[in-house]
Amino acid sequence: MTPVLLSLALAVGAPQAKDKPKAEPSLVGEWELESRTLGGAPILPFALAGRIRYTFKAAGECVITVGTGVPPTRYTFLHDPKADPPTFAFLQGAAGPVVEGIYKVDGDTLTLCWDCKPKAAPPTAFVSPTGSQVVLNGFKRVKAKD
């Protein structure tokens, strides 16, 4: 066999590199609130649409800003992306969790869902049933400016 044919035969028979596993979309980043539902009804005032932002930092901090002139609210956040569905908790000081819920990231869309009842367990589905105290927030990722 000539060296050229031998090289081609080895190249064709060589195992192919495996595709890298697809990375999960990250919660980290800046998100702009687009919709808010409570008890099955939309509750986001038109004046606040596009003005409320949640910024999740890799160090475990979430900063919530509401337009200008209002001081931001800061929380420690924990999340478990491997849970089904993924879970999150906002904590403020030593008081323990302020909010516990579920989330999903689908490309540039983030959905957060939690029950406002005190000491309520996180929801198991992304729905806000009529008459409930379940909040369903929809966000779009804020794109970095070039």
C-alpha positions in Angstrom: 0.0 0.0 0.0 1.4 3.4 -0.9 1.9 5.9 1.9 -0.9 8.1 0.5 -3.4 5.3 0.4 -2.3 4.2 3.9 -2.8 7.7 5.3 -6.3 7.9 3.7 -7.3 4.5 5.1 -6.2 5.4 8.6 -8.0 8.8 8.4 -11.2 7.3 7.3 -11.1 4.5 9.9 -10.1 6.8 12.8 -12.7 7.4 15.5 -14.3 10.8 15.2 -14.1 13.3 18.0 -17.2 13.3 20.2 -19.3 16.4 20.2 -19.0 18.4 23.4 -22.2 18.3 25.5 -24.3 21.4 24.9 -24.0 23.9 27.8 -27.1 24.7 29.8 -28.3 28.3 29.3 -27.0 30.4 32.1 -29.1 32.3 34.7 -26.2 34.7 35.2 -26.8 38.0 33.4 -29.2 40.9 33.2 -32.9 40.2 32.6 -35.7 42.7 31.9 -39.1 41.9 33.2 -41.7 41.6 30.4 -44.7 40.0 32.1 -46.0 39.3 35.6 -49.0 37.1 36.5 -50.5 36.6 40.0 -53.4 34.3 40.6 -53.9 33.8 36.9 -54.2 37.5 36.1 -51.5 39.8 34.5 -50.4 42.4 37.1 -47.4 44.2 35.5 -48.4 47.9 35.3 -47.7 49.3 31.8 -45.5 52.1 33.3 -43.1 49.4 34.8 -42.8 47.3 31.6 -39.2 47.3 30.6 -38.0 49.1 33.7 -37.6 46.3 36.2 -34.3 44.4 35.8 -32.9 41.4 37.7 -29.2 41.0 37.5 -27.9 37.6 38.5 -24.1 37.6 39.3 -21.9 34.5 39.2 -20.9 35.2 42.8 -24.5 34.4 44.0 -26.0 37.9 44.2 -29.2 39.1 42.5 -29.7 42.9 42.2 -33.2 44.1 41.4 -33.6 47.6 40.0 -36.8 49.5 39.2 -36.2 52.4 36.9 -34.2 55.3 38.1 -34.4 57.0 41.5 -35.2 53.8 43.4 -32.4 52.1 45.3 -31.7 48.6 44.1 -32.7 45.6 46.2 -30.0 43.0 46.8 -30.4 39.4 47.6 -28.2 36.4 47.9 -29.4 33.8 45.5 -29.0 30.0 45.4 -30.0 27.8 42.6 -30.0 24.2 41.6 -29.9 23.8 37.9 -29.9 20.0 38.1 -33.3 19.8 39.9 -36.3 19.1 37.8 -37.5 21.8 37.4 -34.5 23.9 38.4 -35.0 25.7 41.8 -33.9 29.0 43.2 -34.1 30.9 46.5 -33.6 34.5 47.3 -32.1 35.2 50.8 -31.7 38.5 52.6 -29.6 38.5 55.7 -29.9 35.8 58.3 -33.7 35.6 58.0 -33.5 32.7 55.6 -35.3 32.4 52.2 -37.5 35.3 51.3 -38.6 33.6 48.1 -38.2 29.9 46.9 -39.3 28.9 43.5 -38.6 27.3 40.2 -37.0 28.7 37.0 -36.3 27.9 33.4 -34.0 29.5 30.9 -34.9 29.0 27.2 -32.4 30.9 25.1 -32.9 34.5 25.9 -36.1 34.0 27.9 -36.2 33.5 31.7 -39.2 32.4 33.7 -39.4 32.6 37.5 -42.3 31.1 39.4 -43.0 31.2 43.2 -45.8 31.1 45.7 -46.2 34.3 47.8 -47.9 32.4 50.7 -45.6 32.4 53.8 -43.5 29.2 54.0 -45.0 27.9 50.8 -43.2 25.1 49.0 -41.9 26.0 45.5 -44.4 25.3 42.7 -43.9 22.3 40.6 -45.1 23.8 37.3 -44.9 27.1 35.5 -48.5 28.2 36.0 -50.3 30.8 38.1 -53.7 29.3 38.8 -56.7 31.6 39.2 -57.1 32.7 42.8 -53.7 31.4 43.9 -50.8 33.5 45.2 -48.4 32.1 42.7 -46.3 34.7 40.8 -45.1 33.9 37.2 -42.5 36.4 35.9 -41.3 36.4 32.3 -38.0 38.1 31.3 -35.9 38.7 28.3 -32.1 38.8 28.5 -30.6 42.2 28.1 -28.1 42.2 25.3 -24.7 43.7 25.9 -24.1 46.9 24.0 -21.3 46.8 21.5 
